[in-house]
Amino acid sequence: MINSGGNKTRFIVVGLFALVMVFPFYFMVVLSFSPNNATLKYPPQLLPTNFTFSNYVEAWQSNDFQLYFLHSIWVSIISTVLGTIIACGAAFVVSRYNFFGRKLIYRIFLGSMMVPSMTFILPQFKEMEHLHLLNSLNGLILVYTAGMIPFTTFLMKGFFDDIPVELEDAVMIDGGGKWTLFWRVMMPMAMPSLVTAVLFNFMGGWDDYTMALTFINDPNKWTLPIALQLFQGQHSSAWGMVFAASVIQIVPIIAIFIVFQRHIVKGLMAGAVKG
């Protein structure tokens, strides 16, 4: 009976925390389907009044929203692919090869994860300026890629370390090399951790505001998080459109998480715990 009561208490507490976390998103969705004159009503409406899709249509068609959406898609996908491939290779090398400075390199990766990303803005800005990549989507891709590598390396190394050495020996006996071991054995086995890394990397590029605002000055090259400010005026804001645009930005992340949630949980458990 004590355990049953404890389980109920934990369930209630977790349920309350979940409600607190989900309610702001729910309320944003409600307001996104409400006319602008109903978004600031008091008391707040928990269900849409005069349900309408016009906010989504207007948000998608105004302020070059579609262009900014494509910019975010391009930057997030390319940086995720590059960062994940480089980090997986680095994780494999650090996990399977013994060489001078191996531990030091891995500790540098870990140490960089403990430093706030804002600390790197000035050095990265100077480096992009030196490479003539300021105000460029390609420069932003490089910045995002560099930021993705430490965490992905940490996550993937933890999974690679857990793969038995005997499996590697079996591949070598069958005539396979390190390349075969990496691409045809380890990477398929590491799929849960790989999916987790891809999702976190994509989210990092998709949701970033500070880096994009720092490195991109041309409004024609803005990404979606920066473009959302265009829906907020100096004296008034079309809050229905603001919330609709915000929902459009969030939906891809939620959809990806729902589809791959099992892989994400397995990946975090398999890679991060023993890493």
N, C-alpha and C positions, 0 to 999 in steps of 0.2 A: 504493500500500500504506500510506503514511503517513496519507493522508487516511482510509482505511478504518479504520486503527487508532484514529485520533483520534475518528472517529464512534462506534466501539464504546465507547471510554472515556466519551464524553459520554453515550451511551445508558445505560451502567451507572450513572454518577453520577446522572443524572436519574431512573433507575429506583429507586435507593436513596433519593433524596429523596422520591419519590412514595410509596414504601413507608413511610417514616417519617411522612409526613403522613397517610396513609390508615389506618395501623394503629390509632391510638387510636379512630377512629370504628368500625372493624371490631370492635375489642374491646368497645366499648360496645354494639354491636348484639348480639354474642354473649351478653353478660351480661344484656341485656334479655330474652332468650329462655330464661334459666336461672332456676331457683328461687332464692329469696333466700339459702338456706343454701349455695348453690354459688357465689355471686358473689365471696366473699372467700377462696376456696380458694388454697392455695399448694402447688405451683406453679400459676400461672394456667392455666385451660383455654382453649385456642384454638378449641374447638368447643363448642357448647351441650351441657350434660349435662342429661338429663331435659327435653328440649325442651318448652317450654310457652308458650302465648299469654296465660296468666292475668295476667301483669304488665301487658300492654297493656289488657286488659279492666278490671282494677282501677284502673289509672291514669286511664283515660278516664272512669270512673264515680265516682271519689272526688274529694274536695276541690274540688268545683265546677270541675273541670278543663275541662268543656265551655264553661262561662261564660267562663272566662279565655281559652280558645281563640277564642271569638267576639269578645271584646274586642280581642285582638291582630289578628284579621282586619279588624275595623272600623277600628281606629286606623291600621293599616298601609296599607290600601287608600285610605282617604280622604286621609290625609296624602300618599301617593304621587301620587294624582290632582291634588290641589291644588298640591303642590310642583312637579310636572312641568309642569303647564299654565303656572303663573306663570313658571317658569324658561325655558320655551321662548319665551314672549312676550318676556321680558327679553333672551334671547339674540338673538332676531330683531331687536329694536330696536337693540341695541348693535352688531349685525353690519351692518345695512342703513341706519341713520339716522346722519347726522352732526349732532351738537348739542353745545352747551357742556357740558363735564363728562363727556362720553362715556367717555373713557379713564380718568378718575378713578373713575367708577362701576365700570367693569370691574376696575380694580386693587383696589378695595375688595372685590369678590367674590373675587378671587384671594387677597388678603391674609387674608380670613376663613377660607379653606381651610387656611392655614398655622398658625392658632391652634387649640390643643387645645380640643375641644368643652367640656371641663370648665370652661374659663375663663368660659364664658357662663352657667353654671348660676345663679350668684347674681343677675346682672342679669335673667335670664329669670324666675327665681323671684319677684323683686320686681315685675316687669311682670305676671305672671300673678296675683299677689296684688292688684295695683291693679285688674286687670280682673275680679276675683272669679272666676277660672277655675282656682284651685288645687283639687286633688282632683276634677278633672273630666277626662273623656276628651276633651272638646272642647279644653280647654287643652293637653292632651298632643298633640293633633293639630296645634295651632298651633306648638308647640315643634318637633315633627318637621318640619313643613312649612318653617319658617324654616331649619332645618339642611340641608334637601335643596336649597335654591335655589342656593347658590354653585357646588357641583360640577356640578349639572345645567346651569346657565347656561354654565359653562366648557366642558363637553362639547358642548353643542348649538351654541354659537357657533363652535367650531372646525369643525363640519360646515357650518354656514351660510356661513362665510367661503369655503369651498371650492366653493360653488355659483356658476357663472359669472353675472356681471352681465347678460350677453346674454339669459339665460333670463328674468330679471326684466323686461328691456325687451320681450321677446316677449309676456309676459303683459299688460303695459301696452298694447301695440299692439292686442292682441285684445280690449281693453275691460275687462280685469280690474284690480282695485285691489290695494292692499297686503294686504287681508284675504284675497282670493282667492289671492294669491301665497303667503301664509303657510299657509293651511289646505289648499289643494288642490294645491299644488306642492311647497313646501319640506317640510312635515311628512311627506307620503308618501315623499319622497326620503330624508328623515332617519330612516326607520324603524329601521335598525340601531342608530344612536346613541340613538334614543328608547327602544328595547327595553332597551338597556344601562342607560340612566338609570333607567327604571322598575324594573329588577331591583335595582340598587344602592339605590335609594330604599326599595323594599319591604323589602330586607334590613335597612336601617338602622332602620326602625320595628319590624320583626318581632323582631330580636335585641336591641334596646336593653333594658338593665336599670337603669342608673344614673339616667337621666332619668325613667323611669317610677317608680322608687322614690322619687325626690325630689319629684315633683309629685303622686303619688297615695298617699294615706294610708288610704283606705277599702278594706279587703280585698275588698269587693263590686265594686270597680272596677279591680282589679289586672289586669295583662296577663300573658301566659303566662310570660315569663322570671322575673317576680317569684314567680308561683305555684309554680314548681318547688321553691322552698325549703320548701313545705308538706310535701313528701315526705321531708324530712330532719328527724328528731326530735332532741331535745336529747341523748338518751343512746344512741339507736340509729336506724338508717335502713333503710328497705326499699329497698335499692340496686337490686333488680330493677325496682321501680316507678319509681325515679329515672331509671334508664337508659331505660326504656320511654317515660316522659314526654319525656325529652330527644330520643329518636329521633323521636317524633311531632312535636316542635317543628322538627326539622331537615329532615324529609322534604319539606315544601312548598318550601323553598328549593332543595333538590337537584333536585326534579322540575321546577321552573321553569328552573333552569340547564340541565338536560339537554335540555329542549324548545327553549330559545332560545339554545343555546350558539353556534351559527353567527352569529346576529345580534349576540351580545355581542362576539365577536372582531372582526367587521366594524366595529361601532360604536366600539370602543376604537381601532382602527387609523385609522378615517376621521376621528373627531372629535378625539381627544386628541393625535394626533401633530402635526397642523398647527395646533391651537388655541393 
